[in-house]
């Protein structure tokens, strides 16, 4: 994977380039066939724009070009947001490719993140709390709990 970094109205330091290299290199964990990542960092000179630190990326993969933008008040925050958006776009693109290659939509391999057991139990507890609130609002209704094994 080749990473090209340019700056507009900003001089790119070695620290910024190494930070970009570190963050963008984690994209290879999701998608192996990234050919080139072109990143442009820009600072808007207009004082009315609060989120004036812009980061743009163009990612070249076989069969597609993914383009993403992110802006914030801090350059490093813009880079972080940019990499997160690229990861989501690449996951979406890879899932499309997996679905297109003869796999049915109900029975396919996905690259989307699976929920951990802790996250699943947390959501179930939230649902139980919501359910309890609904039951307390309606008086005179009997509720039977059934445990599944």
C-alpha positions in Angstrom: 0.0 0.0 0.0 1.3 3.4 -1.0 0.5 6.4 1.1 0.8 9.9 -0.5 0.3 12.9 1.8 0.0 16.5 0.7 -0.8 19.7 2.5 -2.6 22.9 1.5 -1.9 26.0 3.6 0.1 23.8 6.0 3.6 22.5 6.1 3.6 18.7 6.9 6.0 17.8 9.7 7.6 14.5 10.3 5.3 14.0 13.3 2.1 14.5 11.2 3.4 12.1 8.5 4.3 9.4 11.0 0.9 9.8 12.7 -0.8 9.4 9.3 1.3 6.4 8.5 0.5 4.8 11.8 -3.3 5.3 11.5 -3.6 4.4 7.8 -1.6 1.2 8.2 -4.4 -0.3 10.3 -6.6 -0.2 7.2 -4.7 -3.3 5.9 -6.4 -5.3 8.7 -9.7 -4.9 7.0 -8.9 -4.9 3.3 -5.7 -6.5 1.9 -5.9 -5.1 -1.7 -5.5 -1.4 -1.1 -3.3 0.0 -3.9 -2.9 3.6 -2.9 -4.1 6.1 -0.2 -3.9 9.7 -1.1 -4.4 12.1 1.9 -4.7 15.9 1.6 -4.6 18.0 4.8 -5.8 21.5 4.6 -6.4 24.5 6.9 -9.1 26.9 6.0 -8.1 30.5 6.5 -11.7 31.8 7.0 -12.2 32.7 10.7 -16.0 32.0 10.5 -15.4 28.3 9.9 -15.0 26.6 13.3 -14.0 23.2 11.9 -11.2 24.6 9.8 -8.8 21.6 9.9 -9.8 19.4 6.9 -8.6 16.0 6.0 -9.5 14.3 2.6 -8.6 10.8 1.5 -8.9 9.0 -1.8 -8.4 5.2 -1.5 -7.8 3.2 -4.6 -8.9 -0.5 -4.4 -9.5 -2.9 -7.3 -12.9 -2.0 -8.8 -13.6 1.1 -6.8 -12.3 4.5 -5.6 -13.4 5.5 -2.1 -13.3 9.2 -1.3 -13.9 10.5 2.3 -13.7 13.9 4.0 -13.5 14.9 7.7 -13.2 18.2 9.4 -12.7 19.4 13.0 -11.0 22.0 15.1 -7.9 19.8 15.6 -5.8 18.3 12.8 -5.2 15.0 14.7 -8.9 14.7 15.4 -9.6 15.2 11.7 -7.2 12.4 10.8 -8.8 10.1 13.4 -12.3 10.7 12.0 -11.0 10.3 8.5 -9.5 6.9 9.2 -12.7 5.8 10.9 -14.8 6.8 7.9 -12.4 5.0 5.5 -12.7 1.8 7.6 -16.5 2.0 7.4 -16.5 2.6 3.7 -14.0 -0.3 3.1 -16.1 -2.6 5.2 -19.2 -1.6 3.2 -17.4 -2.1 -0.1 -16.0 -5.5 1.0 -19.5 -6.6 2.1 -20.9 -5.6 -1.2 -18.3 -7.7 -3.0 -19.0 -10.7 -0.8 -22.7 -10.4 -1.5 -22.2 -9.9 -5.2 -20.1 -13.1 -5.6 -23.0 -15.6 -5.5 -23.7 -15.6 -1.8 -27.3 -15.1 -0.7 -28.1 -12.1 1.5 -29.3 -14.3 4.4 -26.4 -16.7 4.4 -23.2 -14.8 3.7 -19.9 -14.0 5.3 -19.7 -10.5 6.5 -16.8 -8.4 7.6 -18.9 -6.2 9.9 -17.9 -6.4 13.5 -19.6 -9.1 15.6 -20.9 -8.1 19.0 -18.9 -9.4 22.0 -20.6 -11.2 24.8 -20.3 -8.2 27.1 -21.9 -5.9 24.6 -24.7 -8.4 24.0 -25.4 -8.7 27.7 -25.4 -5.0 28.1 -28.0 -4.5 25.4 -30.1 -7.3 26.9 -30.0 -5.5 30.3 -31.0 -2.3 28.6 -33.9 -4.1 27.0 -35.0 -5.7 30.3 -35.0 -2.2 32.0 -37.1 -0.8 29.1 -39.4 -3.8 29.4 -39.8 -3.3 33.2 -40.7 0.3 32.6 -43.4 -0.7 30.2 -44.8 -3.2 32.6 -44.9 -0.8 35.5 -46.8 1.7 33.4 -49.6 -0.8 32.7 -51.3 -2.0 35.8 -53.2 -5.2 35.9 -51.1 -7.0 33.3 -49.5 -10.2 34.3 -46.1 -11.1 32.7 -44.6 -14.5 32.6 -40.9 -14.9 32.1 -39.8 -17.9 30.1 -36.1 -18.9 30.2 -34.6 -20.3 27.1 -31.9 -22.9 27.4 
